[in-house]
Amino acid sequence: MKANYICPHCRSFLNVGDKIIIAAKNHKKEKGLLLLSMELGDYTVLKHPSFNIEEGEKINMSCPSCNENLKKHKIHENLFGIIMQDEEDKEMQILFSGTYGEKCTYRITDKDVESFGSDAGKYIDLDNLISMS
Protein backbone atom coordinates (compact mmCIF):
# COMPACT_ATOMS: atom_id res chain seq x y z
CA MET A 1 0.00 0.00 0.00
CA LYS A 2 1.35 3.39 -0.97
CA ALA A 3 0.91 5.88 1.84
CA ASN A 4 2.03 9.28 2.99
CA TYR A 5 2.73 10.18 6.58
CA ILE A 6 1.89 13.70 7.68
CA CYS A 7 2.52 15.88 10.74
CA PRO A 8 -0.79 16.51 12.55
CA HIS A 9 0.30 20.12 13.28
CA CYS A 10 1.86 21.58 10.11
CA ARG A 11 0.78 18.87 7.64
CA SER A 12 4.33 18.45 6.30
CA PHE A 13 5.13 15.13 4.70
CA LEU A 14 7.26 13.03 7.05
CA ASN A 15 8.16 10.22 4.66
CA VAL A 16 10.96 10.10 2.12
CA GLY A 17 11.46 6.92 0.13
CA ASP A 18 10.28 4.10 2.38
CA LYS A 19 11.16 5.82 5.69
CA ILE A 20 9.33 8.12 8.09
CA ILE A 21 11.59 10.83 9.50
CA ILE A 22 11.03 11.85 13.12
CA ALA A 23 13.07 14.27 15.25
CA ALA A 24 13.90 12.77 18.65
CA LYS A 25 15.43 13.77 21.96
CA ASN A 26 16.82 11.27 24.50
CA HIS A 27 16.78 11.58 28.30
CA LYS A 28 20.11 13.47 28.18
CA LYS A 29 18.42 16.09 25.93
CA GLU A 30 20.60 15.02 22.98
CA LYS A 31 18.83 15.38 19.62
CA GLY A 32 18.84 13.24 16.51
CA LEU A 33 16.73 11.90 13.69
CA LEU A 34 15.01 8.53 13.60
CA LEU A 35 14.15 6.80 10.34
CA LEU A 36 11.19 4.49 10.88
CA SER A 37 9.80 1.92 8.49
CA MET A 38 6.61 2.93 6.68
CA GLU A 39 5.35 -0.64 7.04
CA LEU A 40 3.19 -0.89 10.16
CA GLY A 41 4.53 -3.65 12.39
CA ASP A 42 8.12 -3.30 11.13
CA TYR A 43 10.09 -1.88 14.05
CA THR A 44 13.38 -1.29 12.25
CA VAL A 45 14.84 2.07 13.32
CA LEU A 46 17.81 3.77 11.71
CA LYS A 47 19.70 6.50 13.56
CA HIS A 48 23.17 7.99 13.66
CA PRO A 49 25.50 5.74 15.70
CA SER A 50 26.45 8.67 17.94
CA PHE A 51 22.83 9.38 18.89
CA ASN A 52 22.64 7.16 21.97
CA ILE A 53 19.28 5.72 22.95
CA GLU A 54 19.05 2.73 25.23
CA GLU A 55 16.50 -0.05 24.87
CA GLY A 56 13.54 0.82 27.11
CA GLU A 57 14.41 4.53 27.27
CA LYS A 58 11.53 6.97 26.91
CA ILE A 59 12.24 9.46 24.16
CA ASN A 60 10.50 12.60 23.03
CA MET A 61 9.50 12.84 19.37
CA SER A 62 8.55 15.82 17.26
CA CYS A 63 8.01 16.90 13.67
CA PRO A 64 11.30 17.67 11.91
CA SER A 65 9.58 20.50 9.98
CA CYS A 66 7.70 22.47 12.65
CA ASN A 67 9.29 21.00 15.82
CA GLU A 68 5.86 20.43 17.40
CA ASN A 69 5.66 17.56 19.86
CA LEU A 70 3.85 14.50 18.49
CA LYS A 71 2.55 13.35 21.91
CA LYS A 72 -1.06 12.23 22.24
CA HIS A 73 -1.71 12.94 25.95
CA LYS A 74 -5.46 12.41 25.57
CA ILE A 75 -5.04 8.68 24.95
CA HIS A 76 -1.83 7.85 26.85
CA GLU A 77 1.16 9.95 27.88
CA ASN A 78 3.65 7.58 26.20
CA LEU A 79 1.98 7.49 22.78
CA PHE A 80 2.90 9.70 19.86
CA GLY A 81 0.77 10.29 16.79
CA ILE A 82 1.02 11.16 13.11
CA ILE A 83 -1.41 10.98 10.20
CA MET A 84 -1.31 8.29 7.53
CA GLN A 85 -2.88 9.15 4.18
CA ASP A 86 -3.64 6.20 1.90
CA GLU A 87 -3.63 6.14 -1.89
CA GLU A 88 -7.26 7.33 -1.92
CA ASP A 89 -6.38 10.32 0.32
CA LYS A 90 -8.24 8.78 3.27
CA GLU A 91 -6.60 9.81 6.51
CA MET A 92 -6.14 7.74 9.63
CA GLN A 93 -4.33 8.27 12.89
CA ILE A 94 -1.16 6.30 13.62
CA LEU A 95 -0.09 6.04 17.26
CA PHE A 96 3.20 4.51 18.41
CA SER A 97 5.12 4.05 21.63
CA GLY A 98 7.64 6.59 22.88
CA THR A 99 9.70 3.88 24.55
CA TYR A 100 12.68 2.91 22.40
CA GLY A 101 12.48 -0.74 21.40
CA GLU A 102 8.81 -1.24 22.27
CA LYS A 103 6.75 -2.85 19.54
CA CYS A 104 3.48 -0.98 19.73
CA THR A 105 1.55 0.72 16.91
CA TYR A 106 -2.14 1.50 16.36
CA ARG A 107 -3.92 2.47 13.14
CA ILE A 108 -7.17 4.28 13.93
CA THR A 109 -9.92 5.08 11.46
CA ASP A 110 -13.38 6.41 12.22
CA LYS A 111 -14.68 2.81 12.17
CA ASP A 112 -11.80 0.57 13.22
CA VAL A 113 -8.68 0.20 15.34
CA GLU A 114 -5.89 -2.13 14.27
CA SER A 115 -2.96 -2.87 16.56
CA PHE A 116 0.53 -4.07 15.64
CA GLY A 117 3.41 -5.38 17.73
CA SER A 118 3.86 -7.57 20.77
CA ASP A 119 3.51 -4.60 23.18
CA ALA A 120 0.28 -3.23 21.68
CA GLY A 121 -1.87 -4.31 24.62
CA LYS A 122 0.20 -2.31 27.07
CA TYR A 123 -1.31 1.17 26.62
CA ILE A 124 -4.79 1.08 25.25
CA ASP A 125 -8.13 -0.50 25.94
CA LEU A 126 -9.04 -1.04 22.28
CA ASP A 127 -12.77 -1.16 23.09
CA ASN A 128 -12.66 2.47 24.28
CA LEU A 129 -10.09 3.86 21.84
CA ILE A 130 -12.37 5.01 19.01
CA SER A 131 -14.45 7.18 21.33
CA MET A 132 -11.26 8.80 22.70
CA SER A 133 -9.61 9.64 19.37
Phi, psi and omega in degrees: 000127175278130182218159169243148177243133192229143174291133179288347182265303186256352179066022173289148174287133182257351182255142174224128186062232179252024181237148172259131182257124181232136173278139184225157176223129180274182184293343177271006181069017174281143184249151176193178177252143174246136174251113183256150177292142175285344181278116180298131183097351174263114186258026175290128179235129174253139178207165176293139182299337179274350176273099188274120173226129180268148175305130180088355180283136175278129180241160176256138182233143181215169178288132178288347179270309185253353180067011177288141178295140181263013181296147177241070184306327184301326183264310175197140185295343181257011179253140178244154185222144173224175180253136173251131179243119183278181184295345177259014181066016175283133182256143176220157180271136175244122176247144179212157185290146175266009177261120184298126179096347177286142180254092187206112179218145176230136172249120187241123172247179179290348183239347191209154173231127177240132180250152180225146173096151184291343180258010187297332180281357187287325191252331195231137168275102187301333179295331182259356189294315184301320181289341180271338188278000000 
